[in-house]
Amino acid sequence: MRGYADDLAERNLPAEAALAYQLVGEKENSLECYIKAAFWKEALNIASSMPLSTEELSNLAYRLADALMERGEYTDAARLYIDYGSDEMAIAKAVKALAKAYQFSEAIRLVNGKVGATKVAEIVHPAILECFAQTTELLSDLKGQIGAQVPRLRVLRGKKAEDPGSRLMQQH
C-alpha cells in the first residue's frame, strides 16, 4: 500500500495519496498530501493526532487559513483564524476574512464577543471600508466595460436591422 500511495503522490493525486498514506499509518506524508490537496479539515484532523505542539498546530492552521484566503474561501479562513488563534491579530484576520465574505454582522458579533464592543470601530470598520472600496472599484471597472460595449452593440443592431440575413451576427 505504501508503494501505491507513493505512486498516487507522484501522479499528482494528493487527496488519494493522503488517504493511502493514512491507511498505512504514515501521518506526516498524509498531512503533506492533504495540505497539497487543499483539504484543510482532513489536514487538521491528521495534525491533531500527531505529536505537534499547540504552537505548531496553530501555525499550520494559519498557513491553511492564508491559503483559503488566496482561494477566496473567506468564511472557512475566518473559522480557522478564530479556532486556532487567541490574540487580537487572529481576530483582526478573521474580521477581514468575514468582511470579504460580506458577513459584516458576524464580524461585529465576533469582535463584541472576543475583545469587546469598544474595539468594533478599530477592527471592523477598516475591514468594511476596505471591502466597500474594492466593491466601488469593481463597479467602476464594470461601468467602463459597459461604456465600451454599448456603442458596439448599437452598431451591430443597426447592421442587423439593415440586413437581417447577414452572417454578421453569426461570428464564432
C-alpha positions as CSV (number, residue, x, y, z in Angstrom):
1,M,0.0,0.0,0.0
2,R,2.9,2.3,0.7
3,G,4.1,1.9,-2.9
4,Y,0.6,2.7,-4.1
5,A,0.5,5.8,-2.0
6,D,3.9,6.9,-3.4
7,D,2.6,6.3,-7.0
8,L,-0.5,8.4,-6.3
9,A,1.6,11.2,-5.0
10,E,3.9,11.1,-8.0
11,R,0.9,11.2,-10.3
12,N,-0.3,14.4,-8.6
13,L,-3.3,12.8,-6.9
14,P,-2.7,14.2,-3.4
15,A,-6.1,13.6,-1.9
16,E,-6.0,9.9,-2.9
17,A,-2.3,9.6,-1.8
18,A,-3.2,11.2,1.6
19,L,-5.8,8.6,2.2
20,A,-3.5,5.8,1.2
21,Y,-0.7,7.1,3.5
22,Q,-3.2,7.5,6.3
23,L,-4.2,3.8,5.9
24,V,-0.6,2.7,6.3
25,G,-0.1,5.0,9.3
26,E,2.2,7.5,7.6
27,K,0.7,10.6,9.1
28,E,3.4,13.0,8.0
29,N,3.1,12.1,4.4
30,S,-0.7,12.1,4.7
31,L,-0.6,15.6,6.2
32,E,1.6,16.9,3.4
33,C,-0.7,15.4,0.8
34,Y,-3.9,16.8,2.4
35,I,-2.3,20.2,2.5
36,K,-1.3,19.9,-1.2
37,A,-4.9,18.8,-2.0
38,A,-6.3,21.8,-0.1
39,F,-8.3,19.5,2.2
40,W,-7.9,21.7,5.3
41,K,-10.3,19.8,7.6
42,E,-8.6,16.5,6.9
43,A,-5.1,18.1,7.3
44,L,-6.1,19.5,10.7
45,N,-7.6,16.2,11.8
46,I,-4.4,14.3,11.0
47,A,-2.3,17.0,12.6
48,S,-4.3,16.8,15.8
49,S,-3.5,13.2,16.1
50,M,0.2,13.8,15.6
51,P,2.6,14.8,18.4
52,L,2.6,18.6,17.5
53,S,2.7,21.4,20.0
54,T,-0.1,23.8,20.2
55,E,2.0,26.4,18.5
56,E,2.9,24.1,15.6
57,L,-0.8,23.3,15.2
58,S,-1.7,27.0,15.2
59,N,1.0,27.8,12.7
60,L,-0.4,25.0,10.4
61,A,-3.9,26.4,10.8
62,Y,-2.7,29.9,10.0
63,R,-1.0,28.6,6.8
64,L,-4.1,26.8,5.8
65,A,-6.2,29.9,6.5
66,D,-3.9,32.0,4.4
67,A,-4.3,29.6,1.6
68,L,-8.0,29.6,1.9
69,M,-8.0,33.4,1.7
70,E,-6.0,33.2,-1.5
71,R,-8.6,30.9,-3.0
72,G,-11.5,33.1,-1.9
73,E,-12.8,30.8,0.8
74,Y,-13.1,33.6,3.3
75,T,-15.7,32.1,5.7
76,D,-13.5,28.9,6.2
77,A,-10.4,31.1,6.6
78,A,-12.2,33.1,9.3
79,R,-13.2,30.0,11.1
80,L,-9.5,28.8,11.3
81,Y,-8.3,32.2,12.5
82,I,-10.9,32.1,15.2
83,D,-10.5,28.5,16.2
84,Y,-6.7,28.4,16.3
85,G,-5.8,32.0,17.2
86,S,-6.2,33.6,20.5
87,D,-4.8,37.1,20.1
88,E,-6.2,40.3,18.7
89,M,-4.3,39.7,15.5
90,A,-6.2,36.5,14.9
91,I,-9.5,38.3,15.5
92,A,-8.4,41.1,13.0
93,K,-7.6,38.5,10.4
94,A,-10.9,36.7,11.0
95,V,-12.8,40.0,10.7
96,K,-11.0,40.8,7.4
97,A,-12.0,37.4,6.1
98,L,-15.6,37.8,7.2
99,A,-15.8,41.3,5.6
100,K,-14.5,39.9,2.3
101,A,-17.3,37.3,2.6
102,Y,-19.8,40.2,3.2
103,Q,-20.6,38.8,6.6
104,F,-20.4,42.1,8.5
105,S,-22.8,41.2,11.3
106,E,-20.8,38.1,12.1
107,A,-17.6,40.2,12.1
108,I,-19.2,42.6,14.6
109,R,-20.6,39.8,16.7
110,L,-17.1,38.2,16.8
111,V,-15.4,41.4,18.0
112,N,-18.1,42.0,20.5
113,G,-17.7,38.5,21.9
114,K,-13.9,38.2,21.8
115,V,-12.5,41.7,22.5
116,G,-15.4,43.9,23.4
117,A,-17.7,46.4,21.8
118,T,-15.1,49.2,22.2
119,K,-12.9,47.5,19.6
120,V,-15.6,47.4,16.8
121,A,-14.7,50.7,15.4
122,E,-11.0,49.9,15.5
123,I,-11.1,46.4,14.0
124,V,-14.3,46.0,12.0
125,H,-14.8,49.5,10.4
126,P,-11.4,49.4,8.5
127,A,-12.3,45.9,7.1
128,I,-15.7,47.1,6.0
129,L,-14.2,50.3,4.4
130,E,-11.7,48.1,2.5
131,C,-14.4,45.8,1.3
132,F,-16.5,48.8,0.1
133,A,-13.5,50.3,-1.6
134,Q,-12.9,47.1,-3.5
135,T,-16.6,46.9,-4.5
136,T,-16.6,50.5,-5.7
137,E,-13.5,49.8,-7.8
138,L,-15.2,46.7,-9.3
139,L,-18.3,48.8,-10.1
140,S,-16.2,51.4,-11.7
141,D,-14.5,48.8,-13.9
142,L,-17.9,47.3,-14.9
143,K,-19.2,50.7,-15.8
144,G,-16.2,51.2,-18.0
145,Q,-16.8,47.9,-19.7
146,I,-20.4,48.7,-20.3
147,G,-19.5,52.1,-21.7
148,A,-17.1,50.3,-24.2
149,Q,-19.6,47.6,-25.2
150,V,-22.9,49.6,-25.6
151,P,-21.7,51.6,-28.7
152,R,-20.5,48.3,-30.3
153,L,-23.9,46.7,-29.6
154,R,-25.7,49.7,-31.2
155,V,-23.6,49.3,-34.3
156,L,-24.4,45.6,-34.6
157,R,-28.1,46.1,-34.0
158,G,-28.1,48.8,-36.7
159,K,-26.4,46.5,-39.2
160,K,-28.8,43.6,-38.3
161,A,-31.8,45.9,-38.9
162,E,-30.4,46.9,-42.3
163,D,-29.6,43.3,-43.4
164,P,-31.4,40.7,-41.2
165,G,-30.0,37.8,-43.3
166,S,-26.4,38.9,-42.7
167,R,-23.9,36.5,-41.2
168,L,-22.5,39.4,-39.2
169,M,-24.3,38.1,-36.1
170,Q,-23.1,34.5,-36.5
171,Q,-19.5,35.1,-35.5
172,H,-17.8,32.3,-33.7
